[in-house]
Amino acid sequence: MAPVLYLVIPCYNEEQVLPLTSGKFKGKLDELIEAGKISSKSRVMFVNDGSKDTTWDILTSLCEESEEYCAISLSRNRGHQNALIAGLMEAKKYADITISMDCDGQDDINAITEMVDEYAKGSEIVYGVRNDRTTDSWFKRTTAQSYYKVLRGMGVDIIPDHADYRLMSARVLNALEGYGEVNLFLRGIIPQLGFKQSFVYYSRAEREAGTTHYPLSKMLSLAIDGITSFSVRPLRLITGFGLIVALLSFIGIIYVLASVISGNYVDGWASTTCIICFVSGIQMISLGVIGEYIGKIYLETKQRPRYFIAERKNITEE
């Protein structure tokens, strides 16, 4: 029996791009249904992440036009990762497999066919991986490469050049449901689940319309979440810095004492100021890193819900 596929697509202020890409998503679904690769119960599920424009109105119209579209709307903006997990957990109720992807049309839609074929061969997780970054600016390409190197250096198990374009089976989603942390970093969580996996490589296109919703500030925030959610190595680095500074201070004390005993010293403020500034800087950085972890602990202990679904369209129990 052909599997039921749900395309899970988070949307935030996508009124410009939705009219261009929604038909392509449905067209790919129809193509796979006609080829007998997926069930006719398959759907395109949009997740409105508290958009401030007409995104939800457009999604409502699409759902009225065709039952192949369905949508949920979160009560407020919760961020891309929370919107994605909301869609995946909703789709899990009806789908045998899900494929998550962005709404902007940059992910090659033809890779969906290869993902479904990989699932038919036995893979339960199929990662969509970029085969090049030629469409990126020099700055974005360089920062992205550095990002993956830093995360791997910190011990985070992450797939380079993979964002959130992936196929997952219902069994994988059931396992994913057990991860209840508030600080979501799905790119780090999914590789931890295990299960048979494979890769599909594709070229990423330019955004079809609108502007990116992932500026540098959000990319940095995501990178920090990735490190602090999956690695305690920064805390160990602090310990290492502390030991080094303590060793240098001990050597400095011996030098000062030796100078005083020999009478060969000159009073001065420059060296003292440099040492104070250096040690103070290390302390402030250390407190900042420790504070980041404490903040994560604070949020996790509250155990607040990650999202609330305010509305559903074309979603009924079958």
N, C-alpha and C positions, 0 to 999 in steps of 0.2 A: 504493500500500500504506500502511495506517495505521501511524504511528510507534509504537515501543515507548517508553512513558513510565515513568520511575521517579520517585516522590516521595521525596526524600531528607530525612529528618527527624531531626536530632540530639536526643538525650535525655539529661538529667542529673537524676537523682532526680525522676522524673516519675510515680511510682506513683499519685498522686492523680488526675492528669489523663489518663493513657493510656487507662483504661477508658471515658472520656467522648469522647475525640477519635479513637481508632483506628478505630472503626466509621464515623465521618464520612469519614475519608480513603479507606477502602475503598469506601464508598458512592459517593463522587464518581468513583472509578476505574471502578466498575461502570457508572455512568451514562454516562461517556465511551466505554467499550467498547461498550455497547449502542447508542450513537448513531453508532458507526463512526468516531469521531474518533481513537481510539488502538487499538493492538493488544491482543489478549487476553493477550499475554505481559507486559503492563505490571504493575508491582509497587509496593507501598508499602515502602520500605526505611527501617528505623529504624537509627540509630547510637547505641549505648549508650556514652556517654562516661565510663566508669568509675564508674557510679552506685553509691552506697553503700546504697541501699534495695532494694526488690524489683523495680526497673524491668526488669532482665534476665530475671527469672522471668516477668514479665508478657509480655514480648516473645517469650520462648520458647513460652509457651502460645498466643499469637496465631499464631505460625508453625505450630504443630501443628494449629490449627483451620482454617487456610486457606493455600493455596499462594500467594495474592495478597500475603501478608505475607512479608517477608524481613528479616533483621537481621544486623548485625555488632556485635561488642563489642570496644572498644579495651582494651588490656592495663591501662590506668590512665587517670585523668582527664587529658586533654590540652588542655582548653579548647574553647569553642564553634567557633572558626575551624578548628582542627585536626580536630575531629570532623566538621565539614562537608566539608572537603576530602577526608577519608578516605572518606566516603560517596559523594561525587561521583566520585572516582577508581575506586571499586569499581563504581558504577553504570555508568560509562563503558564497561565491558566488555560490557554487555548492552543498553544503552538507546540510542535515537536522540535522545531529549530527556530532560532531567531538570528537575524543579522542586524547589527547596529551600525549606523553610519550617519554622517553629517548631512544637513539639509542643503548645503551650498553647492552641491554638484561637483565638488572637487574629487571625491572618491570615484574611481572608475566603476560605473554601474555594471559593466560586463564581467567584472571579477566575481559578481554574485553567482553567476553560472558555474564558475570554477569552484567556488566555495561549496555549493550544493553538491557538485560532483565529488569533492573531497569527503564530504559527509557520507555520501553513498558508499565510499570506499572504506568507511569505518572511523574517520576522524570525528571527534566530538567537539573540538575547538579548532577553528581555522582562522589564522591571523591574516589580515590584509596588510602587506608590507610594501612600502614604497621602494621601487627599484632605483630611483634617483631623486635628487632634490633640485633639479634644474629650474623649476618654476619659482623657487624661493630666491629672495634677495641674498646678497652675500652675508649680510648681518644675521638674517634668520637662519641661514644654512650653518653658519659658524656657531651660533648660539645653540642650535639644535644638536649639533654634533658634540659640543661641550656638555650639554645637558645629559645626554646618554652616557658619556664617559664619567661624569661626576656621579650619576646614580649608580652605575656599575661599580665605580670605585668605592662607593659607600656600602656596597653589598646588596643593592636592590636588584632583584631578578626581573629584568625588563627586556622587552623585545625592541631592539633599535629600529627606528623609522616606522614604528607601528603606533597608531593613535588609538582610536576606538572603533575601527572598521574590522569587525570580526563576526564569525558564526559561532554560535554555542547551542548545544543540544539541551533538551529539557532536563536531562540528568545533571549537566553542568550547572544550569540555573538553580536547580534544587540545592546543589552544594554551595553555590554563591549566596543563596538566601541565608545561610548560616553565618555569614560575615555581617555583623551588626554595627560595625564602627561608624561613627558620625563623619570622621575625616576620610572620605572615600578617595581612593586612588586605584581605579579599576585596572589600569595598565600594570600595576604591581600585584594586584590580588589574583587576576586570572591565571598567570603562570604558576601560582602556588597551588592551584586546584588539582593539578595533575591531569589525568585523562589523556587519551590519544590525541595528538595535535599535528597540524600541518600548516604550511604557509602558501599563500597565493601572492604573487608579486604583480604590482601594477604601477602605472605612471599617474601621478596626481596632476589634475588639470587646474587651470585658474578658476577662481571663484566666479560663478556665472553672473551674480549681481550683488549689490549691497557691499557692506564692509565687514571685515573680520570682527568677531566678538572675543578674540583672544589676543589683546595687546600685550606688550612686554610685561606689564605689571601682573596680569593674570598668568602668564607663562612662568614668571618667577614664583608666584604663589603656588602654582601646581608643582613646580620643582621642589619647593620647600616641603609641601605636603607629601610628595613622593619619598623624600629622604627621611623626614621625621616619622612617617607612618610605618616604615619598613626597616629602619636601621638605627641602632644606638651608637654607631661609629662616631658621630660628632661628639657625643659625650666622652668617648674614649680618647678622642683627639684632645679634648680639654685636659684630660688627665695627663696626656703626653706633654702638652704645652706647659702644664703646671710643673711637671718634673724637670723639664728643660730650664724653665725660669728659675726654679729652686736651685738647680745645679749651678747655673750662672751666678745667682745671688751668693751661693756658698763660696764660689771661686772669688767673687768680688770682695766678700768679707775678709777672706784670707789675704788678698792683695792689700786691702786697706790696713789691716792689722800689721802686716809686714812693713808697709810704708810708714806707719806711725812709730813702730819700734825702731826702725832705722833712722827716723827723723827726716826722711826724704819724701815730703809731701807738701802740696800747696793747696790751701783752701780754695774751693771753687764751687760755683753753683751749677755750671753747665752739665757736668756729669751726673750730679744728683738729680737735676731736672729731667734729664733724658731717662734715667732709670725709673723715676716715678711715673713719667708719662708712659713708658713702655709697659710697666707692670700694670698700671691703671687701665691701659687699653686692652691688655689681655684679660683682665678681670671683667671689664664691661662686655667684651665679646662673649666670654664664658657665661656671664649672667644672661645675656641675650639668648644664647643657644639653650641653656637650661630653662629659661622662661618659656621658650617655644614648646618644649616638651611638657612643661607644667600646664601650659594652656591647652595642649592636646588632651592631657589627662583630665583637666577640668571639664572640657566639653564631653568627653566620653563618659565620665561618671554621671552626668546629668541624664544620659540615655533618652534624650528627646527624639521624637520622630524626625526622620530625615525629610519627609514631605507629606503633604496632604493633597489628595485628588479632589478638586472642586467639581469638575464636570466630566462626563463621558459621552462620546458620540459613536454610534454604531457598534457598541460593545454590549453584548448580552450573553448570558449563559447559554451554551449550546448542549 
